[in-house]
Amino acid sequence: MTHTTRTPPMTPITTVKVRTPRSSWAARVAARTGGGAVRVFLVLVALFWLMPSVGLLLSSLRSPAQIAESGWWEVFTRPAQLTFDNYAQLLSNGKVMGSLATTAAITVPSTVLVVVIGSLAGYAFAWLDFPGRDGWFMVVVGLLVVPVQVALIPVAKLFGAVGLFETTAGVVLFHTAFGLPFAVFLLRNFFAEIPRELLEAARLDGAGELRLFTRVVLPLGGPAIASLGIFQFLWVWNDMLIALIFADSGHPPITVALQQEVRQFGNNIDVLAPGAFVSMVVPLIVFFAFQRQFVSGVMAGAVK
């Protein structure tokens, strides 16, 4: 006698709908606008933004008569207008070249002092325990909102009393003092993200605080320090207000020297155009030289 086994009836398989998370409004806009048309638009915006710089460069390569006669765009149809006579005249202008040396004498020490003092203070606020650390750091943060104009008259009286008015050292001290709050704030936040285990391991190996700072913290903080150096260099090099008030009127920085050239002569475009372009191209060279470190420092801490 054979036994037959009955298979149970098959139950229908129900499909489960998986609901995909809905993207945000900003993500949808970014996805729809990430095509080639947007890239072309951004390229056009960049070219439009660079147009004044290109115009200044081409104007510096034309004679004053040609500049007064037509616009700089005529060099595309008449390239024979381009000449380096203006730059030769600029190099022979002792006042403008001396102003470039004065600007470098102000900018380099101001940048170095802010980077060195800001790095030491940022490390102290991040990893050293001392009385009132948080309170002092809040004071530093509060100094970020103090405008430069508030300190002009008091600092001018102070510099006049101690003999620093209209001196390069006085301008350097002013830029250093007003650059330190941002430097300490930036570097403290960056140094605080260094893993504590790494510092403790270095201390167990016998490293003191100074050696720990120079051998561990500074190499890891290179991007942030480079970003700070670029910011400070650009601020000081392009400054005109502080230089106009505190710098020596006989040996002014390049920004004040160009302003004086306009005020005194008004029509010496053969000196103003190349001088303005040289004054602009130096910060660009510094920026592009440290571009990778600058981007790394700005993006530091964005992804964990």
Secondary structure, DSSP 8 states (H G I E B T S, - for coil): ------------------------HHHHHHHHT-SHHHHHHHHHHHHHHHHHHHHHHHHHTS-HHHHHHS-GGGGGT-GGG--SHHHHHHHT-HHHHHHHHHHHHHHHHHHHHHHHHHHHHHHHHHH---TTHHHHHHHHHHHTT--GGGGHHHHHHHHHHHT-TTSHHHHHHHHHHHHHHHHHHHHHHHHTTS-HHHHHHHHHTT--HHHHIIIIIHHHTHHHHHHHHHHHHHHHHT--HHHHHHS-TTS--HHHHHHHHHHHTS--HHHHHHHHHHHHHHHHHHHHHTHHHHHHHHHTTS--
